[in-house]
Every structure is written in structure tokens, then in C-alpha cells.
Amino acid sequence: MERIEHRACFGGWQDVYRHRSHALDCEMRLAVYLPPQASERPVPALYWLSGLTCTEQNFINKAGAQRYAAEHGLALVVCDTSPRGEGVADAAAYDLGMGAGFYVNATVSPWSRHYRMYDYVVHELPELVEKHCPLTDARAISGHSMGGHGALTIALKNPGRYGSVSAFSPIVAPSRVPWGEQAFSAYLGGDRETWRSYDATELVKTANEKLPLLIDQGDADEFLHSQLHPEWLQQAADAAGHPLELRMRPGYDHSYYFVASFIGEHVAYHAAALRR
Ligand SMILES: N[C@@H](CCC(=O)N[C@@H](CSC=O)C(=O)NCC(=O)O)C(=O)O
């Protein structure tokens, strides 16, 4: 990992690295916020997955999470949302290709060559940052929109790997909404059976580990009734006896103003869970 940004922030450090990814077969950037406590001892980490069009920069610039991470002694690990670079397959649309990896392992050409964000986030990213930064292997995961889908599905598919999970405005049923149908058709192909293993509303039906799901959702979100439908996950979780707290927030939209308004509560939630 080569450090390319290093900025003092709330007594700790906001760093950005570039590295060669084996999973994605391209150069990637990732951001790590180290709270002041990390200069004394290894600290637990909250992994953040961003939404469509984002890089590693959106969350670290807009969410204001570093103040809370410093308070609670939690590191923040933020990756990009897709493979990048020349030779990486792309599409003209903002919601397919670069910036729209959907946290799956693509199985269909031309996407399957680089689009393996699931393996990258679950395996390569923690191995890398836990080797190079003062982090313990205590991990929490969260994200926004497409990244909320990523956080929920990755936690549900990997029992024991994360101490807690939360999401802002997540795509909870990608198999049933336009953003997900477009991405899964391209990356996974036309057999909808294969889509179920990346759909939180399906995964929650059979999850053995009942890791509580925490979701914040604005009721003025412009994508609420077309792409998000958190009530579908609520219904599936209730039927499966899976704990889910869905907090509808009056007046909030889909933007990072919403994430910034409640990120402090999520950081506190994850810090408490990782202390137990
Ligand atoms: N009009 C937007 C559409 C894309 C968008 O809203 N992206 C969201 C995530 S949506 C679901 O994954 C986002 O986080 N944008 C980045 C930001 O900093 O706000 C557009 O074209 O950007």
C-alpha cells in the first residue's frame, strides 16, 4: 500500500492509499481514518461501503464521521465502489460499470474479469488494512444505498465476521428494483435464481446468525418508492424472526446531508457492539 494522502483530523489521521488489488486485478484507492487511540494500541474498524457514483472520497469528505470515530476509538475503512482504470469494462450509465460494482462477484463477460467487489470487501480489504494499519480484527460494516445493500448482504452471508451491521437508505431487494435488475442482469446474467445470494430480503429468510440489522431511512428520499422499499426487508425479517430496527426519519432525502445527520448514532452503535 502506498500512502497518497495524510491529513490530521480530530486528533487522528485521515489517510488515503493506493494499492494493487489481486481480487479486482487493477489499482485501487482506499481511505483509512485512524483515531487518536490508534497511536497507543490497535483499534476496531467500521468498514463503510458507498453508493452509486462514489469513490473513497465521498464519505470521508461529506459524512463528518471522523469526529465520532475519534470519540469512540474506532477506525473507518472506506473503499471505492468498483474496479477502476483503463481496460476495466464500463457503461455509459451512472448506475452500471465503474462506480456501480454492487458488491458482487460478476460471473458474466466482460464484467467477470475485474468486477469482484464481494471478494475484495470480504477478504482482500481487511487482510490488507489489518496488516498495514494498527487495526484489530474486530469489524463492523455499514453503507449507503448501493453500499447499504453491500453491507447488509455481506454481513448476512458471513456469520461471525462482523460484530454489527447498519445501513442508510439501502437497496434491500436488488432483484426487484430497476437499479438492481440492471446490475444483476449484467454482472450475474439472466438466471434470477443466482441473484438471490446477493439480495438481503432473500438472505434474511435463511440467516442462521441473527445479527441485528439497523437501518435509517429518510421518508422524503426520492428513491424510496422506486429503488429502496425498506418495508420489504422489514416484512421478511419479521417473518424470519430476524431482529431489524428500521428508523424512518421525517423530511430527510437520499443525500449525504442525511448520512451526516445520523452517522454519529451509527458510529456509537458499532463502537458499543465491538466493545462487547
Ligand atoms: N443524481 C445522482 C445519482 C446517484 C446518487 O444519488 N448517488 C448517491 C448514492 S445512490 C445509491 O447508491 C451518492 O451517494 N452520490 C454521491 C454523493 O456524494 O452524493 C448522481 O448522478 O450523482
The ligand as a Gaussian input file, in Angstrom:
#p B3LYP/6-31G(d) Opt

LIG

0 1
 N      -28.014000      12.044000      -9.350000
 C      -27.018000      11.283000      -8.701000
 C      -27.447000       9.841000      -8.728000
 C      -26.515000       8.987000      -7.987000
 C      -26.675000       9.116000      -6.479000
 O      -27.631000       9.637000      -5.942000
 N      -25.695000       8.552000      -5.803000
 C      -25.751000       8.503000      -4.378000
 C      -25.884000       7.069000      -3.992000
 S      -27.338000       6.392000      -4.754000
 C      -27.283000       4.720000      -4.479000
 O      -26.344000       4.017000      -4.439000
 C      -24.467000       9.105000      -3.825000
 O      -24.010000       8.728000      -2.770000
 N      -23.924000      10.096000      -4.564000
 C      -22.686000      10.724000      -4.222000
 C      -22.790000      11.924000      -3.322000
 O      -21.720000      12.413000      -2.893000
 O      -23.906000      12.392000      -3.025000
 C      -25.688000      11.446000      -9.388000
 O      -25.626000      11.374000     -10.615000
 O      -24.676000      11.641000      -8.675000

